[in-house]
Amino acid sequence: MLAAPRAASRFYPRSAVPVRVRGQVNVRQLLPDPIPGSEIARMEFAPLARLTGVPHTPGTREYLTCESGEIDLVVGGRRSTCSRRRSLVPGRPAPLLRQPHARDLVGYSVVLLAPLANR
């Protein structure tokens, strides 16, 4: 009763958030705690890096947003470009992401997995 109230917020250092290295792309989870049914990640591409997407089950929605630079998105042989402050919905099959320029690139991926009933 006499103790000061605990803070409702919590600080997470960068090192507390998981990062996977996929070739020349660092894929860092954006949030420290999992959110069931979703994946939210920040992707840091080295110059000229490529990343092959992971196939998802039907009904899954995926979004790609570019913070800096440009990402070429190739799905089923068709190419689209996601540039700064724009978003794309990759579609099926699994996309190939390419960093076509000799500079760093940062993008975000949001995947909303299909409900278990649809899997």
N, C-alpha and C positions, 0 to 999 in steps of 0.2 A: 504493500500500500504506500509506503514511503519512498520507494525507488522511483527513479525517473522512468517515464515510458520508453519502451524500445522503439527504435526507428522502424518505420514501415518499409523503408527502401533498403536495398542491398547493393553494394558495389561488386561487380565482377571484373577482375583484371582480364586483359586480352588473353592471357595464358590459360584462363579457366574455360574458354570457349573452344570446343574441338575444331581442329583443322585437319583436312586430308589433303595430301599432295597427289594430284593426278597428272603425271607428266610435268608440264611446265605451268600448271594451273593450281593455285592454292584455293581450296574450297573450304571456307570457314562458316560454320553454323552461325547464324546471326544472333540467336538467343541461347542463353546458357541452359535452359530447361526445355525438354521436348514438348511439343504440342501435338497430341495424338492426331493422326490423319494429315499431318502437314510436314513439309520440309522447307525451311527458309535459309538460304545461304548467300554469302558474298563470295564472288569469284574474282580472283586476281590473276589475270593472264599476263605472262611474259610476252615480249614481242614475238610475233609470228606463231604463237602457241595454238594448239588444237585440243579440243575436248570432245569426246564422243559421249553423247547422252545415254542415259540408262532407260531401257524400255519400261513403260508403266502399263498397268492393266487398263482396259477400256473403262471410261468414265473418269479417269484421273485428269485433272486440269493442271496445266503447267504454264507459268508466265516467266518471261525474261525481260529484265529492265537493264538498261545500260546507264551507268553513272558517268563514265568517261571513256573516250575512244569510240570504236565501232566494233561490233561483233557481227560476223557473217554467220548466218544460220542456214544450214542445208538440211532439208527434210525431203526424202524421197526424190532426190535429184534437183529439187527446186531451191533456189537461193533467195534469201531475204537479208536485209541489213538492218540491224538495230543500232541506232546511233544515240548519242547523249540525250537523256531525258525522254526516250521513247520506249515503248514496250511492245513485245511480240508474244503471241501464243504459238509455241512451236508445233503442236499437233503430232501426228503419228506418221511413220515409225520414229524411233529415237533419233533426235537431231544430232548433227555434227556442228559444233561451235568452232569458228575459226577467228583468230585475231589476225587480220590481214596486214597490219601495219607494224613498223619497227618502233613501237612505243608501248608502254604499259596500258592496260585496260582493266576497268573494274565494272562488273555487272552483278546483278542480283537474280537469283532463281527462286521462285515460289512454286511449290508443288503441292496441290491439294489432292491427296490420294482418294481413289474411289472408295465409297463405303464398303465394308466387308461383305455385305449382301450382294454387291456387284462383282466381287472377285471370284 
